[in-house]
Amino acid sequence: MSTIRKKIGVITCDPENFYERKILEGIFQMSEQYNYDVLVFTTYVKANHRIERYLRGEANIYNIINFDRLDGIILMTLSFKYHNDNLIYNQIRNLLKKKCRCPVISIDETMDDYEFIKTEDTIAFEKMTDHVIEEHNCKKIYFLAGDREANSSQMRVRGFKNSLKKHGMEIKEENIIYGEFWYTFGERFAQRLATGDLEMPDAVMAASDYIGIGFMSAAVRLGYKIPGDFIVTGFDGVIESRASDITLTSYVPPISETGAEAFVRLAQKIEKKKFEFTPSFDGKLVTGMSCGCCRDCSGKREKDDYGYLVPYTSNEIDLRKFMGSYMAESLTESRGIEECFRQIMKHAYLVENNGEYVLCTCEDWENADENDEELYSIKAGYTQKMKISVYRCAHELIHEWEGKFDPPDPYLGKTFDSSEMLPKIFETKREVPAVFYFTPVHFNGRRIGYSVSRFAPSQAVVNFIFQIWSRYVNNALEMMRVRKLLFAKSTRDSMTGLYNRNSLKDNINSILEKAVASDDEIYVEFVDMNSLKYINDEYGHDAGDAAIITLAGIISSVCIDGSVCVRLGGDEFIIIGHSEDALANAEEKIKVINARLDKYNSKSSNSYRVTASFGACCRKAATYEEVEVMIKEADEKMYQYKTEYKKKNNIQSNR
């Protein structure tokens, strides 16, 4: 039966990463079982991304969360704590304090007083240490333990110590070394080992695979042999541990069940009733070449023991299919923003299992001031009104069409208040629950909007193609924005904002097409400001420029009927339009321009007057060449007008 069901929000970073994938997998499994929708708000990059402006653009996605529309929140806190001075952690913490009134569960790291649950790492790391001691008879062991304050570090240290104690080995605190959960920590330790300040170990155990890979790579560069000089182990079982030349022995903790437990605990808070959930320890040791248990794991690089495929050899993630689509080329050859939107829709099929894709853009994003630092702020947010610029549903073959783009969906082109996030999610009744990914759309931090992708819960764990596809979109939209800006600069006069001489032919052809279609006459008016040289000589070029800008503004004010005003250069302007009675239209424009000039001069404190001479030519025309002749005739009539004006007002020729 179709229904609008309860919705929980999940806040995380880098959803394609192994840890995040496994947590999400558990959440999605339970959401399908308990009939909940899940809204995932995520960056594409890790919280320690090296380019802070880019990271801020990614983190802007959290500002779209309307906590009042959600029944509960799951924080994957480990994803964004202890990175970049807790930039994202503090942002999310502040948002929750100010705006969240629904129940919150934090996973694997604490945040304030919110209830938190943790992956059982103690038992898992004890088993990892048992393997090092029992199978490899290691006595001298260094443990690279990660961040001292992290709950996950504390559990892994506890498991390490439990194993040492169980085997009657001395626990030496100096052999437990703390640092960040990243490659860089392992690389630094390898450098320390190479200086000779530390005793040569039997084993180096890392609290995460990233630390272990960083250490192992640096140690090999420094001339150590692994596992000949010492063995190395990691923890978490990330895909990268299977992809290096020396595959890393690791341990896969029961991460998915942590996500499942978080969901169940949150559902109990929301519905205020007990749900049955029995956690079970399902971790496993995955041996590699780094400890010597597997002498050649090249075959295992194709597919690891726990079912995930290494990106570059995966059938699930078909890079050949993706690259063969020539998506990047199709987007960048678009002749404008609207065509680029159509190309984005055409290529949405490349994101596996994507049931629905929506691109929501900020108001006037393509004209935003790129120097406005507020747009790059962690508090930037999104404009009050958002527009649905791309919509694609997998059940409707609207990504293929002939002729004019007219997809059969009422949402395309609609605007909505950004506080609604995406109205369709809350308005549409669906028979089955769904997962919605809210992801940022920006270029190097400058916001463009955000996208929403719908998946079935059983197919909602995304892969790295999701990120690559989205970066193509970001880059293409920025290219279209810059192209539009450059085109505007090439066709617009920088001083007055009117069209310039470069645009004359295109504007004439556009007017001709409309005139021929409606069987109208063309009118051409040549306008030339009087006494510009006199104003420049007597009052300075700033005064002359101000006079030109004044005249341009008044001319532009009469071109609101579809006619076009072009500044040819200096003090010369052309008005081109079409009308059933072109002569009457042209004469009316001249009358209005003169009246507005008189009004301006009467109120101006300038010692000079701004006036103009006019020449008009009106008749039917069908070709650009015919209009060129009309321009010459209008110019000649303007010259006659100016000559008579000078005689009448006793003005010398140089004025």
N, C-alpha and C positions, 0 to 999 in steps of 0.2 A: 504494500500500500504506500502511495506517495505521501511524504510528510516533510515538514520542516523540523529538523531534529536539533538536539543540543550540539553545541560547538565548543571545542577547546582550542586554545592557541598554543603553539609550540615555538619557543624562541631559541634559536641556535645560530651557529656559523658553519660555513663550509659543509653542506649536507652530503657531499660526495665522499668525504673522508670516512675511513673505515669505522671509527668509533661512532661518529654521528649516524652513519648508515645503520649500524646495528641497533642503536637506541631507537631510532625512528622505526625500524622494522618491528620492534616489540610494541611500540605505541600504536602503529597502524594495525597490527594484528588484533589488538584489543579493541580498537575503535570499530573495526568491522564486526567483531563479536557483540559489542554492546550498542551498536547502531549510533555512533557519534560521527559528526563531521570533524575534521582536523584542519586548522589553518596554520601553516608553517611560515613563520617570518624569519627569513634567513639572508645572510650575505652569501656570495659565492666564494669568498676568500676566508682564510684563517684570520683570527683576531690579532695575529702578530704580523700582518701584511706590512712589508717594508715601506710602502709609499703611503704616508699618512693621509694625504688628500684623497687618494683613491679609497682608502679604508673608510674615510668619513662619508664618501659618496655611497659606499655599500651600506654602512650603518644607518643611513638615513631611512632605510626601509622600516626600522622599528618605530619611527615617528608616525607611521600610518595606522598603528594598532589602536583600535577603539575598544578598550577593555570592557566598556558597557555592553558591547554586542557579543561578548564571549562568556561562557559559563565557567571557565577555569583556564589556568595557565600552567604549562610545564616549561620549566627553565632548564635547558641543557647547559648548566652554569660552567661546567668544565671546559666548554668550547670557547668561552670568552673571558674567563678569569685568569689572572696572572700574565696578561699580555698587554704590551704597549701602555704601561702604567694604568692598566685596567680601564682603558678608554671606553670600550663597549660595555664592560661590566658596570661602570658608573653611570653610563647613559641609561641602560636598562633599569638599573636600581632606582634612578631618579624618576623615570617614567612610571614605574610601579608604585612608588611612594605617592606621587601626585595624582595618578589616574586610576589605579587598579583597586577594585572593591570585590573582585571575585577570588575564590580560593586559588592558591599557588603551591606547586610542588617543585622543589629544586633537585636536580640529579647530580650526584657525585661531588658537588661542592656546595657549601652553605652560602646563603645570601640572607642577611638580616635574620629575622625570626621565622622565615618561611620553613615549613616542614621540608626535610630533604631525605632522600634515600640514596644508597650507595651501591655500586657494583661490588660484589664480594671479591676483592682483590687479595685479601690476606691469605686465604686458602690457596688461591691460584699461584701467588708468588712463592708460597712455601713449597708447592709442588715443583715450581720452576727451579728453586734452589736445591731441592732434593735431587733433581736430575743432575745438576752440576756436581754435587758432592758424591752421589752414589754411582753414577755411570762414568764419571770422568775423574773421580778421586781428587778433586780440587781442594786445596787447603788455603792457599793465599788468594783471597777473593776481594776485589774492589767492587763496591756497589754504587753506581751513579744513580742517585735516588730521586732526581727531579726537584721540584720546588718544596722547600722545607715546610711551608705553610699549607700546602695542598693536602686535602684529605686523602686523595689517592696515593700520594707519596707516603703518608703516615701508615696506611694500610700495607703498602708493599714493603716498607721497612719492617713492619711488624711480622709479616710473613717470612722475610729474609732471616730475621733474628730467631723466629720460631724454629726454622729448619736448622740453623747453626746450633741452637741449644739442644735440639733433638738428637743431633749427631755428636754432642759433646765437644763442640768447637768453641773457641774463645770468641766473644763478640768484641771487636775493636771498633770503637766509634770513629776513629780517624780513617778507617777504611770505607766509611759511609759518607759519600760526598754529595752535596746538594747543588742544584743548578736548574736552569729552565728545561722544560720538556721539549727540547728541540735539538736539531742536528748540531748547532753551535756549541752546546754544552759538551757533547761527545768529542768534538774537534779540539776544544780547549784542553780536555783531559788527556788526549793523545799527545799534545804538545808538552804537557807537564811530564808525562811518562818518558818522553824522548829526552828530556833534560837530565835524567838520571837521579832526580831528587826523590823519586819513588822507587820502591823495590819492584822488581819484575813480578807480576802476578801469575797465578795459574789460570785465573779467569777474571773477566770484566763483565759484570752483570748490569744491564741498563734497565731503568724503571719504565722505559718506553722504547719502542722500535726506532723512533726518530733519533733518540740519543745514541742507541746502539749502532745505527747505520752511520751516523756522523762520526762516532769514534772509530768504527771499523774502516771507513774510507780514509780517514786521516792517518790511521796507524799503518795501513798498507802503503800510503804515499811516503811515510817516514821509514819504510824498509822492514816493518814487522811482517811475520808470516802468520796467517790465521788459517787453521788452528794450531800451527806448529809452535809458535812462541807462547800463545795463550789462547784460550777459547773465549768467545763472545756470545752473549745471549741478550735478547730484547724482551719486550712484553707488549701485548695488545694484538699482535698478529695482523698488522696493517699490510695492505697489498705491496707496499714498497719493500717489505722485508723479503719478498719472494722474487723481486725484480733485479736485485744487484748481482754482480759477478759472483760474489760469495753470499749465498742465501743465508739469512739470519735465523738461527733457532729462536723461537718465540713461543709465547703462551697466549691462547685466546681465552680471555675470561668470559663469564656468562653475561655479556653486555646486553643482548636482546631482552633477556628476562628482566633486566633493570628497567628498560623502557616500558615493558608490559606491567611491571609492578607500579611504576609511577602513574600510569594511566588508571589502574584499578584504584589506587589510593585517592587519586583526584576525583574519580567518578563517585567514590564513597562520600567524599566531602560535598559534591554537587547534589547528589540524590539523597544524602543523609540516610544511607542504609548500607548494610554489610554485603560485600561481594566476596565470593570464594576465590582465593588465589594461593596456590602452593608453589613457592619458588623451588627450583631444583638446580644443583650445581652442574652445569653442562660445559665447563671449560675443557680445553684440551691442549696438550703439548704438540707443537708443530716443529719437528726437527729440521735443521738445515745444515749447510756446510760449515758454518762458523763454529760449531762445537765438535765436528768430526763425525757425528752420527750418520750424516748423509754425505758421502764423498763427492757425488756429482748430482746436484739437484736441478740440472738444466731442464730436465723433463718436467719437473714440478713447477718450473716457472710458467709453464703453459696454463696450469690450473692448480690452485692451492688446495690443500686438504679440506678446507671448510667452505668450498663452493663458490668463492669469488674469483673472478677472472682478472688477470693482469691486463691493464688497458690496451696495450699495443698488440695483443694477440687475441683479443676477445671477439667472439661471434656476436655476443649480446650488444657490445658497443661497436658497431660496424663503421670504422673510420673510413673504409673505402667507399661505402655508401654515402657517408657524410661529405667527404671530399669530392666524390663524383657528382654531387648535386650542383657544384659550382655556386653555392649560395653566396659566398663573398662577392663574386663577380656580378651576380644578378642584382645584389643590393647596391653595389657601388656604381653600376651603370644606370641606375634609375635617374630619370630626368627631373625628378623633383621629390618632395617629401611624400606626397600622396602616392606616387608610384612606388616609392620605397616601402610604404605601409603595405601595399598590395603584394610586394615581393616577400615581405616578412610573413604575411599570411600564407602565401604559397609554400613556404619552406617550413612551416610549423610542424609538418609531418615528420621531420627529421628527429624531433625529440620523442624518444620511444614511449609509447603508451600514453601520450598526452591526449586526454579526451577533449580538452577545451583550452584555448589560449586567448588571453585578453591583454592588450597593451593599453594602459591608461597613461595619458600624457598630461603634464601640467599646462595651465593656461599660458599661452604665448611663449612656450618653452624655447621655440626657435629664435625668438627675438630678445631673450633675456640677456642682461648685461653680464658678460662672462667675467668682468673684473669685480663684480659684486661679491665680496668675501662672504656675505651672509649665505650665499648659495652653497658654499662649501662647508658651512658650519655643521657641527654635530646636531644642532638644533634646527637645521634648515627646514625640515618638514616638507610638505607639499602644498601646492596652491589650494585655496578653498574649493575651487571647482576643478574637477578632472574630466577629461574627455576620453571616451573609448575610441581609440584610433585604429585598433586592429582587433578583429574578433574572428576566431576560427574554431569550429566544432568538428570533431572527427567524424561525427555521424551525418554531417552534411558536406557534400563535396564542393564546398564553396571556395576551395583554394584553386579551382580550375574554372576558367570562364573564357568567354569570347566577347570581344568588344568592350563596351562600357562596364566598368566595375559596379555591380549592383548586387551584393550578396544578400541572401534572403534572411536577414536577421535584424530585428527592430532595435537592438542595442547599439549597433555600430553608429558612431557619430554622436551618440547621446552624451550629455554632461551630467555629472552628479556631484554631490557634496563629498569631499574627501573623508569626512567623518563616517561615511557609510562604507568605506573601504572598497567594496564592490557590491552594489545593491542586489545584483543577480543571485549572489550566494544566499541571501536571506529571503529573497522573494520566490525562488524557484523550488517547487516540491519535486523531490527525486525519490525513486523507489529504493535506492541503495545509498549508503554513506559514501563520502568522497573526501579526498585530501586535496587541499588548495595550497600551492606554494606561492607566497608573496615574495617577489625578488626585485631588487633595485634595477632601474634603468638610468644610467648616467654616463657621462664621459669624463674620466679622470677626476671624479668628485663633483662635477657640475650636474645638477639634477636635470633629468628629462621627464621621468615619471616612474612607474613601476609596472611589473607584469604579474598576472595571476594565471597559474597553470593548474588544471584539474586532472587528478589521477584517481583510479580505483585504489583503495587501500592496499590490495595485494600486489599492485604494480607501481607503488608510489615512491620507492627508494630510487633516487635519481642517480645518474652516472655523470662522468665528466663531460660528455657531449652537451649536457644541459648548460654548463657554464660556457663552453666554447660557442655554442649557438647564440647564447645571450650576448656574449662579447661582440660577435659579428653584428648583432642588432645595434648595440650601443655605438660601435664605431661607424656603422653606416648612417645612423641618424645624425651623428656629429658631422659626418661628411656632407650630408644634405643641408644641415644648418649653415655650415661654412660656405657651401656652394651658393646657397640662397643669399647669404650676406655679401659674398663677392659679386654675385650677379647684380644685387641691388646697388652696390658701390659702382659697378661698371655702367649701370643704366640710369643712375640718379646723380643729379648735381649736388655736390657736397655742401655748397653754401646755402642753396634755397630748398633742397629736397625735391625739386621738380625733376621730371625726366630730363636726361641730357641728350646731346646730339647723337650719341651711340645708339640710343633707343628709338630714334626717329622712324627708321624703316619698319621696325616691328610694330610700332604704334599705328603707323599709317595703314599697314596691311590689316591690322585688327579692325580699325575703323571701316576700312573698305569692305571687309567681309560682312560686317553688320549692316552697312549701308546697302550693299547689293541684295542682301537677304530681305531687307524691308523696303527696297526700292526707294531709298531716300537720296537726297542730295548731300554732297560733301560741302562743308564750309571750312575755309582756311583763313585764319586771322593772323596777320603779322603785327607784333607789338614791339615798339622800340622806345625805350625811356628817353625823355628829353633831357638835355643839359648835363649828362653824366660827366663829361670832361670838365665842365665848369665847377661842378660840385667837388670833384676830386682835387682840382687845382686850388680852389678857394677854401675848402673845409677839410680836405684830407681824404685819403682812400677809405678810411674807416667809415666816414660819412657816406661816401659813394657806395660802399658795400651795403650799408644800412638801407640806403634808398632802393637798391636793387632787391634786397630781401623784402622790403615793404611792398614794392610793385609785384613781386612774385607771389606773395601771400594773397594780394587782392585778385590777381589773375587766377590763382588756384581756387579762390572762393567761388568763382563763377563756373568752374568745371566740375560740378557735382551731378551733371546730367548724363554722364558717360563720355563727355568730350575729354580730350587729353591736352595738357599743357606741357610744352617742351622749352627748356632754356637752351637756345642754340649756342650761347656764349656771350660774355660781356653783358650788354643791356638789351639783347634781342631775344624775343620769345615768339613761339607759335602756338596757337590754339587750333586743334583739329577736331571736328566732330561731324555728325550727320543728323539730318532732320528732314521732315517733310517739307518745311519752308525754311531752308537754310539761311536765306538772306535776312529774314526777320529775326531768326535766332542769333545771327552774327551781330546785327545792329543792336539787339537787346543787350548782348554781352558788353559791347563797347559802351553803351549808355550806363550800365551798372558799374563798370570799371571806373569810368570818369566820375560817377557820383561818389563812389567809395574813396577815390583819390581826393576829391574835394573835401569830403568829411575828414579824412586823415589830415590834410593840410590845415584845415581850420582849427584843429585841436593841437597840432604839432607846435613845439617851441623852436623848431629849426628855422634858420634864416633863409632857407631855400625851400622850394616847392617840388614835390614829386609829381611829374606829369608824364604822359606818354603819347606817342603817335601811333595811328592804326592804319592798316590796310586789309581789306577783306576780298576774298574771291569765293564765289558759291556756284556750284553746278553739279551735275551728275558726273561721276567718274567710276571707272572699273579697274584701273591699273595704278600701280605705284608711280609709273612714269607720268601719268596724267596728273596726279596730285603734285608731283615735282613742278610741273608747269604752273599749276595753280599757286604754289608757294612763291614762285618768281613773280607772278602777276600781283599777288598780295604785297610782296616786298616793294614793287614799283609804286603801288598805290599808297603804301605807307610813306615812301619817300616824298611823294607829292603832298601828302597830308602834313609831313614834317616841314616841308618848305613853306607851305601856306601858314603853318603855326608860327614859324620864325618871323615871317613878314608881318603877320598880324600883331605879334608881341614885340616887334623890333629887336629880335635876338640876333646877335652876331653868329656867323656860321660856326665858330669854334665853341659855341655854347649849345 
